[in-house]
């Protein structure tokens, strides 16, 4: 059993949030292996993801893979070759008002953070796609608005500044307005996407769909340039 497999076994058995009193459904949901070169980081699994033990399993997955399909990835191929995880690993339960799922608390995020950092360190992906506000805020300021982030280019961290694979500081990365035909291969790209859940109205607005298309175009260029 390699280090990543051992980590995954530990994540599946984790009960830290449950024992801390959070009404979660234990059982980490993720997919991938140490050979993955692209990584998606979502917010947290939903109830259907828990039941299927499959990230982005339901309607949010259909929308996400529609976007990725436009970038040139087939869903089955992406799922088999790349890595999919989330900020917190277990289903957090329904929102108290009954609409959508509960957003994991800062404490839950902190409990899961070592697992996420270990996943990134062990997989060491060339591309990270943070999906949704919680994942995007791993890299971007809390005050940043989706309309100022999605489709507005990407960040690249050269290998010399990515010796620690868990470096989340964008000030140590280079803002890129376009992919440079693969000249920047030895490092990591970060391209965010909005949350694809049907509960989110943001992707439905025409002006935001233009931004998503721009992000997808950037992802397509990276996919081809880095042979992902």
C-alpha atoms as an extended CHARMM CRD file, in Angstrom:
* protein
*
       228  EXT
         1         1  UNK       CA              0.0000000000        0.0000000000        0.0000000000  PROA      1               0.0000000000
         2         2  UNK       CA              1.5120000000        3.3330000000       -1.0660000000  PROA      2               0.0000000000
         3         3  UNK       CA              1.2840000000        6.5800000000        0.9220000000  PROA      3               0.0000000000
         4         4  UNK       CA             -1.7710000000        7.8570000000       -0.9590000000  PROA      4               0.0000000000
         5         5  UNK       CA             -3.6510000000        4.5930000000       -0.4880000000  PROA      5               0.0000000000
         6         6  UNK       CA             -2.8420000000        4.7110000000        3.2220000000  PROA      6               0.0000000000
         7         7  UNK       CA             -4.1250000000        8.2970000000        3.3930000000  PROA      7               0.0000000000
         8         8  UNK       CA             -7.3360000000        7.2910000000        1.6270000000  PROA      8               0.0000000000
         9         9  UNK       CA             -7.8650000000        4.4340000000        4.0780000000  PROA      9               0.0000000000
        10        10  UNK       CA             -7.4070000000        6.8920000000        6.9430000000  PROA      10              0.0000000000
        11        11  UNK       CA             -9.8710000000        9.3620000000        5.4070000000  PROA      11              0.0000000000
        12        12  UNK       CA            -12.5290000000        6.6730000000        4.9790000000  PROA      12              0.0000000000
        13        13  UNK       CA            -12.2130000000        5.7080000000        8.6340000000  PROA      13              0.0000000000
        14        14  UNK       CA            -12.1490000000        9.2810000000        9.9670000000  PROA      14              0.0000000000
        15        15  UNK       CA            -14.8300000000       10.2060000000       12.5180000000  PROA      15              0.0000000000
        16        16  UNK       CA            -13.3300000000       13.4610000000       13.8530000000  PROA      16              0.0000000000
        17        17  UNK       CA            -16.2320000000       15.7360000000       12.8340000000  PROA      17              0.0000000000
        18        18  UNK       CA            -18.8370000000       13.2210000000       13.9970000000  PROA      18              0.0000000000
        19        19  UNK       CA            -17.1520000000       12.8860000000       17.3930000000  PROA      19              0.0000000000
        20        20  UNK       CA            -16.9410000000       16.7000000000       17.6190000000  PROA      20              0.0000000000
        21        21  UNK       CA            -20.7330000000       16.8280000000       17.4360000000  PROA      21              0.0000000000
        22        22  UNK       CA            -21.3180000000       17.6860000000       13.7730000000  PROA      22              0.0000000000
        23        23  UNK       CA            -24.3030000000       15.9330000000       12.2160000000  PROA      23              0.0000000000
        24        24  UNK       CA            -22.4580000000       14.5630000000        9.2130000000  PROA      24              0.0000000000
        25        25  UNK       CA            -22.7640000000       11.2930000000        7.3350000000  PROA      25              0.0000000000
        26        26  UNK       CA            -19.2900000000        9.7570000000        7.8020000000  PROA      26              0.0000000000
        27        27  UNK       CA            -17.4800000000        8.1830000000        4.8920000000  PROA      27              0.0000000000
        28        28  UNK       CA            -15.0450000000       10.2090000000        2.8020000000  PROA      28              0.0000000000
        29        29  UNK       CA            -15.8680000000       10.5630000000       -0.8950000000  PROA      29              0.0000000000
        30        30  UNK       CA            -13.0190000000       10.9970000000       -3.4000000000  PROA      30              0.0000000000
        31        31  UNK       CA            -11.6110000000        9.3180000000       -6.5140000000  PROA      31              0.0000000000
        32        32  UNK       CA             -8.1450000000        9.0100000000       -7.9970000000  PROA      32              0.0000000000
        33        33  UNK       CA             -4.6050000000        7.7850000000       -7.6310000000  PROA      33              0.0000000000
        34        34  UNK       CA             -1.0730000000        9.1180000000       -7.3860000000  PROA      34              0.0000000000
        35        35  UNK       CA             -0.6250000000        9.1740000000      -11.1610000000  PROA      35              0.0000000000
        36        36  UNK       CA             -3.2550000000       11.8890000000      -11.6280000000  PROA      36              0.0000000000
        37        37  UNK       CA             -2.0620000000       15.1140000000      -13.2800000000  PROA      37              0.0000000000
        38        38  UNK       CA             -5.2780000000       17.0970000000      -12.8150000000  PROA      38              0.0000000000
        39        39  UNK       CA             -7.2410000000       17.5460000000       -9.6020000000  PROA      39              0.0000000000
        40        40  UNK       CA            -10.7480000000       18.8710000000       -8.9940000000  PROA      40              0.0000000000
        41        41  UNK       CA            -11.5000000000       20.2260000000       -5.5200000000  PROA      41              0.0000000000
        42        42  UNK       CA            -15.1820000000       20.6720000000       -4.7020000000  PROA      42              0.0000000000
        43        43  UNK       CA            -16.9250000000       21.8920000000       -1.5540000000  PROA      43              0.0000000000
        44        44  UNK       CA            -18.2540000000       18.6820000000        0.0360000000  PROA      44              0.0000000000
        45        45  UNK       CA            -20.0730000000       15.5820000000       -1.2160000000  PROA      45              0.0000000000
        46        46  UNK       CA            -23.8550000000       15.5700000000       -1.4420000000  PROA      46              0.0000000000
        47        47  UNK       CA            -26.1570000000       12.7810000000       -0.3810000000  PROA      47              0.0000000000
        48        48  UNK       CA            -26.1040000000       11.0720000000       -3.7910000000  PROA      48              0.0000000000
        49        49  UNK       CA            -22.2920000000       11.1860000000       -3.7870000000  PROA      49              0.0000000000
        50        50  UNK       CA            -22.3140000000        9.4060000000       -0.4170000000  PROA      50              0.0000000000
        51        51  UNK       CA            -24.7080000000        6.7550000000       -1.6880000000  PROA      51              0.0000000000
        52        52  UNK       CA            -22.7180000000        6.1480000000       -4.8800000000  PROA      52              0.0000000000
        53        53  UNK       CA            -19.2740000000        6.8060000000       -3.3140000000  PROA      53              0.0000000000
        54        54  UNK       CA            -18.5940000000        8.9080000000       -6.4020000000  PROA      54              0.0000000000
        55        55  UNK       CA            -17.6810000000       12.6200000000       -6.5120000000  PROA      55              0.0000000000
        56        56  UNK       CA            -19.9980000000       14.9210000000       -8.4800000000  PROA      56              0.0000000000
        57        57  UNK       CA            -22.4250000000       12.0920000000       -9.0520000000  PROA      57              0.0000000000
        58        58  UNK       CA            -25.7770000000       13.7560000000       -9.6970000000  PROA      58              0.0000000000
        59        59  UNK       CA            -26.9710000000       16.9150000000      -11.4680000000  PROA      59              0.0000000000
        60        60  UNK       CA            -23.9420000000       18.9260000000      -10.3920000000  PROA      60              0.0000000000
        61        61  UNK       CA            -21.7670000000       16.2720000000      -12.0060000000  PROA      61              0.0000000000
        62        62  UNK       CA            -23.6930000000       16.4700000000      -15.2610000000  PROA      62              0.0000000000
        63        63  UNK       CA            -23.1730000000       20.2110000000      -15.4540000000  PROA      63              0.0000000000
        64        64  UNK       CA            -19.5230000000       19.9840000000      -14.4100000000  PROA      64              0.0000000000
        65        65  UNK       CA            -18.7550000000       17.3350000000      -17.0120000000  PROA      65              0.0000000000
        66        66  UNK       CA            -20.6280000000       19.3100000000      -19.6240000000  PROA      66              0.0000000000
        67        67  UNK       CA            -18.0870000000       22.0880000000      -19.0240000000  PROA      67              0.0000000000
        68        68  UNK       CA            -15.1620000000       19.6540000000      -18.9520000000  PROA      68              0.0000000000
        69        69  UNK       CA            -16.5050000000       17.9640000000      -22.0590000000  PROA      69              0.0000000000
        70        70  UNK       CA            -16.4120000000       21.3020000000      -23.8560000000  PROA      70              0.0000000000
        71        71  UNK       CA            -12.7620000000       21.5010000000      -22.7970000000  PROA      71              0.0000000000
        72        72  UNK       CA            -12.1400000000       18.1000000000      -24.3950000000  PROA      72              0.0000000000
        73        73  UNK       CA            -12.3310000000       15.6640000000      -21.4870000000  PROA      73              0.0000000000
        74        74  UNK       CA            -14.6410000000       12.6650000000      -21.6520000000  PROA      74              0.0000000000
        75        75  UNK       CA            -16.2070000000       11.9720000000      -18.2640000000  PROA      75              0.0000000000
        76        76  UNK       CA            -15.1870000000        8.3200000000      -17.9540000000  PROA      76              0.0000000000
        77        77  UNK       CA            -11.6340000000        9.1040000000      -19.0360000000  PROA      77              0.0000000000
        78        78  UNK       CA            -11.3230000000       12.0200000000      -16.6190000000  PROA      78              0.0000000000
        79        79  UNK       CA            -12.6680000000        9.9950000000      -13.7220000000  PROA      79              0.0000000000
        80        80  UNK       CA            -10.2960000000        7.1180000000      -14.4620000000  PROA      80              0.0000000000
        81        81  UNK       CA             -7.1250000000        9.1840000000      -14.9080000000  PROA      81              0.0000000000
        82        82  UNK       CA             -7.4540000000       12.2450000000      -12.6790000000  PROA      82              0.0000000000
        83        83  UNK       CA             -8.2420000000       13.0620000000       -9.0480000000  PROA      83              0.0000000000
        84        84  UNK       CA            -11.4740000000       14.3580000000       -7.5360000000  PROA      84              0.0000000000
        85        85  UNK       CA            -11.8270000000       15.4290000000       -3.9260000000  PROA      85              0.0000000000
        86        86  UNK       CA            -13.3210000000       18.2210000000       -1.7990000000  PROA      86              0.0000000000
        87        87  UNK       CA            -12.5750000000       20.7040000000        0.9600000000  PROA      87              0.0000000000
        88        88  UNK       CA            -14.3910000000       18.4770000000        3.4410000000  PROA      88              0.0000000000
        89        89  UNK       CA            -14.7150000000       14.7810000000        2.7320000000  PROA      89              0.0000000000
        90        90  UNK       CA            -18.0500000000       13.7310000000        4.2620000000  PROA      90              0.0000000000
        91        91  UNK       CA            -21.6380000000       14.7400000000        3.5420000000  PROA      91              0.0000000000
        92        92  UNK       CA            -22.4520000000       17.6460000000        5.9080000000  PROA      92              0.0000000000
        93        93  UNK       CA            -26.2100000000       17.0800000000        5.8500000000  PROA      93              0.0000000000
        94        94  UNK       CA            -29.0570000000       19.3110000000        4.7570000000  PROA      94              0.0000000000
        95        95  UNK       CA            -29.1470000000       23.0290000000        5.4330000000  PROA      95              0.0000000000
        96        96  UNK       CA            -31.3020000000       23.8210000000        8.4840000000  PROA      96              0.0000000000
        97        97  UNK       CA            -33.7700000000       25.6990000000        6.2760000000  PROA      97              0.0000000000
        98        98  UNK       CA            -34.1900000000       22.6060000000        4.1310000000  PROA      98              0.0000000000
        99        99  UNK       CA            -32.8520000000       24.2200000000        0.9640000000  PROA      99              0.0000000000
       100       100  UNK       CA            -29.7070000000       22.5580000000       -0.3100000000  PROA      100             0.0000000000
       101       101  UNK       CA            -26.8770000000       21.1310000000        1.7580000000  PROA      101             0.0000000000
       102       102  UNK       CA            -25.2910000000       22.6840000000        4.8100000000  PROA      102             0.0000000000
       103       103  UNK       CA            -22.0180000000       24.5180000000        4.1990000000  PROA      103             0.0000000000
       104       104  UNK       CA            -19.2840000000       22.9260000000        6.3270000000  PROA      104             0.0000000000
       105       105  UNK       CA            -18.1820000000       25.1150000000        9.2200000000  PROA      105             0.0000000000
       106       106  UNK       CA            -14.7140000000       26.5730000000        9.5170000000  PROA      106             0.0000000000
       107       107  UNK       CA            -13.9900000000       24.0090000000       12.2240000000  PROA      107             0.0000000000
       108       108  UNK       CA            -14.9420000000       21.1280000000        9.9130000000  PROA      108             0.0000000000
       109       109  UNK       CA            -12.8120000000       22.6240000000        7.1640000000  PROA      109             0.0000000000
       110       110  UNK       CA             -9.9000000000       22.8290000000        9.6060000000  PROA      110             0.0000000000
       111       111  UNK       CA            -10.3550000000       19.1970000000       10.6430000000  PROA      111             0.0000000000
       112       112  UNK       CA            -10.2270000000       18.1160000000        6.9850000000  PROA      112             0.0000000000
       113       113  UNK       CA             -7.4790000000       20.5100000000        5.8810000000  PROA      113             0.0000000000
       114       114  UNK       CA             -4.5480000000       18.1440000000        6.6830000000  PROA      114             0.0000000000
       115       115  UNK       CA             -6.1750000000       15.4930000000        4.5160000000  PROA      115             0.0000000000
       116       116  UNK       CA             -6.5590000000       17.8840000000        1.5810000000  PROA      116             0.0000000000
       117       117  UNK       CA             -3.0000000000       19.1230000000        1.9400000000  PROA      117             0.0000000000
       118       118  UNK       CA             -1.7360000000       15.5390000000        2.0060000000  PROA      118             0.0000000000
       119       119  UNK       CA             -3.7430000000       14.6750000000       -1.1130000000  PROA      119             0.0000000000
       120       120  UNK       CA             -2.2610000000       17.6110000000       -3.0130000000  PROA      120             0.0000000000
       121       121  UNK       CA              1.2410000000       16.8020000000       -1.7860000000  PROA      121             0.0000000000
       122       122  UNK       CA              1.0480000000       13.1250000000       -2.7320000000  PROA      122             0.0000000000
       123       123  UNK       CA             -0.7240000000       13.5800000000       -6.0760000000  PROA      123             0.0000000000
       124       124  UNK       CA              1.2090000000       16.7700000000       -6.9780000000  PROA      124             0.0000000000
       125       125  UNK       CA             -1.1140000000       17.6920000000       -9.8840000000  PROA      125             0.0000000000
       126       126  UNK       CA             -0.1240000000       19.9730000000      -12.7420000000  PROA      126             0.0000000000
       127       127  UNK       CA             -3.6440000000       21.4490000000      -12.8420000000  PROA      127             0.0000000000
       128       128  UNK       CA             -5.9980000000       22.2060000000       -9.9630000000  PROA      128             0.0000000000
       129       129  UNK       CA             -9.6110000000       23.1240000000      -10.7080000000  PROA      129             0.0000000000
       130       130  UNK       CA            -11.2720000000       24.5390000000       -7.5880000000  PROA      130             0.0000000000
       131       131  UNK       CA            -15.0370000000       24.2410000000       -8.0640000000  PROA      131             0.0000000000
       132       132  UNK       CA            -17.3660000000       26.4870000000       -6.0720000000  PROA      132             0.0000000000
       133       133  UNK       CA            -16.8280000000       29.2340000000       -3.5410000000  PROA      133             0.0000000000
       134       134  UNK       CA            -15.4450000000       27.1430000000       -0.6730000000  PROA      134             0.0000000000
       135       135  UNK       CA            -12.7630000000       25.5670000000       -2.8590000000  PROA      135             0.0000000000
       136       136  UNK       CA            -11.9720000000       28.8130000000       -4.6590000000  PROA      136             0.0000000000
       137       137  UNK       CA            -11.3480000000       30.5210000000       -1.3120000000  PROA      137             0.0000000000
       138       138  UNK       CA             -8.5160000000       28.0850000000       -0.6730000000  PROA      138             0.0000000000
       139       139  UNK       CA             -6.5840000000       30.1440000000       -3.2130000000  PROA      139             0.0000000000
       140       140  UNK       CA             -8.3770000000       33.4680000000       -3.6330000000  PROA      140             0.0000000000
       141       141  UNK       CA             -9.2330000000       36.1500000000       -1.0380000000  PROA      141             0.0000000000
       142       142  UNK       CA            -12.5790000000       35.7500000000        0.7340000000  PROA      142             0.0000000000
       143       143  UNK       CA            -13.6290000000       39.1040000000       -0.6860000000  PROA      143             0.0000000000
       144       144  UNK       CA            -13.0450000000       38.0660000000       -4.3110000000  PROA      144             0.0000000000
       145       145  UNK       CA            -16.2130000000       37.9030000000       -6.4200000000  PROA      145             0.0000000000
       146       146  UNK       CA            -16.9010000000       35.1010000000       -8.8960000000  PROA      146             0.0000000000
       147       147  UNK       CA            -17.3660000000       37.5710000000      -11.7440000000  PROA      147             0.0000000000
       148       148  UNK       CA            -13.8310000000       38.8380000000      -11.1270000000  PROA      148             0.0000000000
       149       149  UNK       CA            -12.3330000000       35.3270000000      -11.0000000000  PROA      149             0.0000000000
       150       150  UNK       CA            -14.1360000000       32.9420000000      -13.3540000000  PROA      150             0.0000000000
       151       151  UNK       CA            -12.8510000000       33.2040000000      -16.9120000000  PROA      151             0.0000000000
       152       152  UNK       CA            -10.4020000000       35.9800000000      -16.0170000000  PROA      152             0.0000000000
       153       153  UNK       CA             -7.3000000000       33.9960000000      -16.8030000000  PROA      153             0.0000000000
       154       154  UNK       CA             -5.4780000000       31.5580000000      -14.5370000000  PROA      154             0.0000000000
       155       155  UNK       CA             -2.6010000000       31.3820000000      -12.1140000000  PROA      155             0.0000000000
       156       156  UNK       CA              0.6410000000       29.5260000000      -12.7090000000  PROA      156             0.0000000000
       157       157  UNK       CA              3.1420000000       28.6500000000      -10.0290000000  PROA      157             0.0000000000
       158       158  UNK       CA              6.5760000000       27.6850000000      -11.4080000000  PROA      158             0.0000000000
       159       159  UNK       CA              8.2840000000       24.6040000000      -10.0470000000  PROA      159             0.0000000000
       160       160  UNK       CA             10.7810000000       26.8090000000       -8.2050000000  PROA      160             0.0000000000
       161       161  UNK       CA              7.8970000000       28.2580000000       -6.1750000000  PROA      161             0.0000000000
       162       162  UNK       CA              5.9650000000       25.0150000000       -5.8870000000  PROA      162             0.0000000000
       163       163  UNK       CA              8.5390000000       22.9680000000       -3.9770000000  PROA      163             0.0000000000
       164       164  UNK       CA              5.9350000000       22.7510000000       -1.2710000000  PROA      164             0.0000000000
       165       165  UNK       CA              3.0030000000       21.3030000000       -3.2410000000  PROA      165             0.0000000000
       166       166  UNK       CA              0.5490000000       22.6740000000       -0.6770000000  PROA      166             0.0000000000
       167       167  UNK       CA              1.4340000000       26.3120000000       -1.3460000000  PROA      167             0.0000000000
       168       168  UNK       CA             -1.9040000000       28.1360000000       -1.6010000000  PROA      168             0.0000000000
       169       169  UNK       CA             -0.4820000000       31.6810000000       -1.7910000000  PROA      169             0.0000000000
       170       170  UNK       CA             -1.3940000000       33.2600000000       -5.1220000000  PROA      170             0.0000000000
       171       171  UNK       CA              1.0010000000       36.1520000000       -4.5290000000  PROA      171             0.0000000000
       172       172  UNK       CA              3.7210000000       33.6070000000       -5.2510000000  PROA      172             0.0000000000
       173       173  UNK       CA              2.0540000000       32.6490000000       -8.5140000000  PROA      173             0.0000000000
       174       174  UNK       CA              1.9360000000       34.3570000000      -11.9050000000  PROA      174             0.0000000000
       175       175  UNK       CA             -1.3640000000       35.6520000000      -13.3010000000  PROA      175             0.0000000000
       176       176  UNK       CA             -1.7540000000       34.4900000000      -16.8860000000  PROA      176             0.0000000000
       177       177  UNK       CA             -4.2650000000       35.9080000000      -19.3630000000  PROA      177             0.0000000000
       178       178  UNK       CA             -3.7030000000       33.0720000000      -21.8310000000  PROA      178             0.0000000000
       179       179  UNK       CA             -2.0210000000       29.6950000000      -22.0110000000  PROA      179             0.0000000000
       180       180  UNK       CA              1.4530000000       29.9650000000      -23.5110000000  PROA      180             0.0000000000
       181       181  UNK       CA              1.4700000000       26.8410000000      -25.7030000000  PROA      181             0.0000000000
       182       182  UNK       CA              3.0300000000       24.6720000000      -23.0370000000  PROA      182             0.0000000000
       183       183  UNK       CA              6.1470000000       26.7120000000      -22.3510000000  PROA      183             0.0000000000
       184       184  UNK       CA              5.2080000000       26.7220000000      -18.6600000000  PROA      184             0.0000000000
       185       185  UNK       CA              5.0140000000       22.9800000000      -18.0320000000  PROA      185             0.0000000000
       186       186  UNK       CA              7.0900000000       22.5920000000      -14.8950000000  PROA      186             0.0000000000
       187       187  UNK       CA              4.7190000000       23.9750000000      -12.3260000000  PROA      187             0.0000000000
       188       188  UNK       CA              1.0230000000       24.0980000000      -11.4970000000  PROA      188             0.0000000000
       189       189  UNK       CA             -1.9730000000       25.8280000000      -13.0700000000  PROA      189             0.0000000000
       190       190  UNK       CA             -5.0570000000       26.9210000000      -11.1290000000  PROA      190             0.0000000000
       191       191  UNK       CA             -8.2870000000       27.5170000000      -13.0770000000  PROA      191             0.0000000000
       192       192  UNK       CA            -11.4780000000       28.0070000000      -11.0170000000  PROA      192             0.0000000000
       193       193  UNK       CA            -15.0360000000       27.0940000000      -11.9850000000  PROA      193             0.0000000000
       194       194  UNK       CA            -18.3190000000       28.0740000000      -10.2730000000  PROA      194             0.0000000000
       195       195  UNK       CA            -20.3400000000       25.5380000000       -8.3340000000  PROA      195             0.0000000000
       196       196  UNK       CA            -22.2950000000       23.4580000000      -10.8830000000  PROA      196             0.0000000000
       197       197  UNK       CA            -25.1850000000       22.6660000000       -8.5360000000  PROA      197             0.0000000000
       198       198  UNK       CA            -28.6630000000       23.3530000000       -9.8460000000  PROA      198             0.0000000000
       199       199  UNK       CA            -29.2640000000       25.2590000000       -6.6030000000  PROA      199             0.0000000000
       200       200  UNK       CA            -26.7830000000       27.8790000000       -7.7650000000  PROA      200             0.0000000000
       201       201  UNK       CA            -28.3050000000       30.5050000000      -10.0500000000  PROA      201             0.0000000000
       202       202  UNK       CA            -24.9680000000       32.1360000000      -10.9080000000  PROA      202             0.0000000000
       203       203  UNK       CA            -24.1400000000       29.8840000000      -13.9040000000  PROA      203             0.0000000000
       204       204  UNK       CA            -27.5710000000       30.5090000000      -15.4200000000  PROA      204             0.0000000000
       205       205  UNK       CA            -27.0410000000       34.2020000000      -16.1010000000  PROA      205             0.0000000000
       206       206  UNK       CA            -25.9610000000       34.9200000000      -19.7040000000  PROA      206             0.0000000000
       207       207  UNK       CA            -23.1280000000       37.2390000000      -18.6880000000  PROA      207             0.0000000000
       208       208  UNK       CA            -21.7480000000       34.5480000000      -16.3720000000  PROA      208             0.0000000000
       209       209  UNK       CA            -22.0650000000       31.8820000000      -19.0370000000  PROA      209             0.0000000000
       210       210  UNK       CA            -19.6650000000       33.9620000000      -21.1210000000  PROA      210             0.0000000000
       211       211  UNK       CA            -17.1650000000       33.8690000000      -18.2560000000  PROA      211             0.0000000000
       212       212  UNK       CA            -17.5770000000       30.1100000000      -17.8480000000  PROA      212             0.0000000000
       213       213  UNK       CA            -16.9500000000       29.6650000000      -21.5760000000  PROA      213             0.0000000000
       214       214  UNK       CA            -13.7370000000       31.6530000000      -21.2300000000  PROA      214             0.0000000000
       215       215  UNK       CA            -12.6200000000       29.4460000000      -18.3230000000  PROA      215             0.0000000000
       216       216  UNK       CA            -13.4590000000       26.3250000000      -20.3410000000  PROA      216             0.0000000000
       217       217  UNK       CA            -11.4280000000       27.6540000000      -23.2720000000  PROA      217             0.0000000000
       218       218  UNK       CA             -8.4570000000       28.1420000000      -20.9450000000  PROA      218             0.0000000000
       219       219  UNK       CA             -8.8670000000       24.6080000000      -19.6100000000  PROA      219             0.0000000000
       220       220  UNK       CA             -8.9660000000       23.2490000000      -23.1630000000  PROA      220             0.0000000000
       221       221  UNK       CA             -5.6770000000       24.9620000000      -23.9730000000  PROA      221             0.0000000000
       222       222  UNK       CA             -4.0610000000       23.5620000000      -20.8180000000  PROA      222             0.0000000000
       223       223  UNK       CA             -5.4080000000       20.0730000000      -21.5190000000  PROA      223             0.0000000000
       224       224  UNK       CA             -3.8430000000       20.0520000000      -24.9690000000  PROA      224             0.0000000000
       225       225  UNK       CA             -0.6390000000       21.8530000000      -24.0110000000  PROA      225             0.0000000000
       226       226  UNK       CA              0.1020000000       19.6110000000      -21.0330000000  PROA      226             0.0000000000
       227       227  UNK       CA             -1.3850000000       16.4590000000      -22.6030000000  PROA      227             0.0000000000
       228       228  UNK       CA             -3.8790000000       15.9950000000      -19.7830000000  PROA      228             0.0000000000
